[in-house]
Amino acid sequence: MSQALIDKIRAQRQTDIEAAGLAFIVSRPTDLDVQEMRGKTLPALDLLKKYVKGWRGVKESDLINGGVPKLVEFTQELFSEWVGDRPDIFNPLVSGIIAAYEQHAQQQADTLKKPDAG
């Protein structure tokens, strides 16, 4: 039961981000993650490895010149190897991850400002 609940919590953090016409599944950082990152410079690849969880509809031909139009399963190793040469992908993903957290933080702040309905 607890694993199912953990999966639900993680799913609530996930969002899709489009970059260069491709769809990526990312997880926003938690409040604790952000607190631990404050004052540190986290390399972009480390951020991407931690928060990019998958992709949708990505084909080999999207990843390499001359590749076949066959869907490719996401792995962190494949993603990390490929994305390093794709600033048109990694810049929007990093920005999207940050924006997802900022939206979450704003929602939390708005919730705390609401007077009790009781």
C-alpha positions in Angstrom: 0.0 0.0 0.0 2.7 2.5 0.9 4.5 2.0 -2.5 1.2 2.8 -4.3 0.9 6.0 -2.2 4.6 6.9 -2.9 3.9 6.5 -6.6 0.9 8.8 -6.4 2.9 11.5 -4.6 5.7 11.2 -7.2 3.1 11.3 -10.1 1.7 14.6 -8.7 5.2 16.2 -9.1 5.4 15.1 -12.7 4.8 17.3 -15.7 5.5 17.2 -19.4 7.9 19.7 -21.1 8.2 20.1 -24.8 11.7 20.9 -26.2 12.6 21.0 -29.9 9.3 19.2 -30.7 10.0 16.4 -28.3 8.0 15.6 -25.2 9.8 14.9 -21.9 8.5 13.7 -18.5 10.0 15.7 -15.7 9.6 15.7 -11.9 9.8 19.1 -10.2 12.2 19.4 -7.3 10.7 19.0 -3.8 10.9 21.8 -1.3 13.7 19.8 0.5 15.6 19.5 -2.8 15.5 23.2 -3.3 16.6 23.9 0.3 19.6 21.6 -0.1 20.5 23.2 -3.5 20.4 26.8 -2.2 23.8 28.4 -2.4 25.2 25.6 -4.6 25.8 25.5 -8.3 24.3 22.3 -9.6 25.7 21.3 -13.0 22.9 21.3 -15.6 23.5 17.6 -16.5 23.1 16.6 -12.8 19.8 18.5 -12.6 18.6 16.8 -15.8 19.7 13.4 -14.6 17.8 13.8 -11.4 14.6 15.3 -12.7 14.0 14.1 -16.3 12.2 10.8 -15.9 11.3 9.9 -19.4 10.2 10.9 -22.9 7.2 10.3 -25.1 7.3 9.3 -28.7 11.1 9.8 -29.2 12.5 7.8 -32.1 16.0 6.8 -33.0 15.9 9.3 -35.9 15.3 12.0 -33.3 18.5 11.1 -31.6 21.0 10.4 -34.4 21.4 11.3 -38.0 20.4 8.4 -40.2 18.5 6.7 -37.4 15.4 4.7 -38.1 11.9 6.0 -37.2 11.6 3.4 -34.4 10.5 4.4 -30.8 13.4 4.3 -28.4 13.0 3.4 -24.7 14.2 6.1 -22.3 17.2 5.3 -20.1 19.2 7.8 -18.1 22.4 6.7 -19.7 21.1 7.2 -23.2 19.4 10.5 -22.3 22.6 11.8 -20.6 24.8 10.8 -23.6 22.5 12.5 -26.1 21.4 15.6 -24.3 24.9 16.9 -23.7 25.2 18.1 -27.3 21.6 19.5 -27.5 21.3 23.0 -25.9 18.0 23.3 -27.8 16.9 20.5 -25.5 18.7 21.0 -22.2 18.1 24.7 -21.9 14.3 24.4 -22.1 14.3 21.4 -19.8 16.3 23.2 -17.1 14.1 26.2 -17.4 11.0 24.0 -17.3 12.1 22.2 -14.2 12.8 25.5 -12.4 9.4 26.9 -13.6 7.6 23.8 -12.3 9.1 24.3 -8.9 8.3 28.1 -8.9 4.7 27.3 -9.8 4.5 24.8 -6.9 6.0 27.3 -4.5 3.5 30.0 -5.6 0.6 27.6 -5.1 1.9 26.8 -1.6 2.2 30.5 -0.8 -1.3 31.2 -2.1 -2.7 28.3 0.0 -1.0 29.7 3.1 -2.5 33.1 2.4 -6.1 31.8 2.2 -8.2 32.4 5.3 -9.7 29.3 6.8 -13.2 28.6 5.5 -14.3 27.2 8.8 
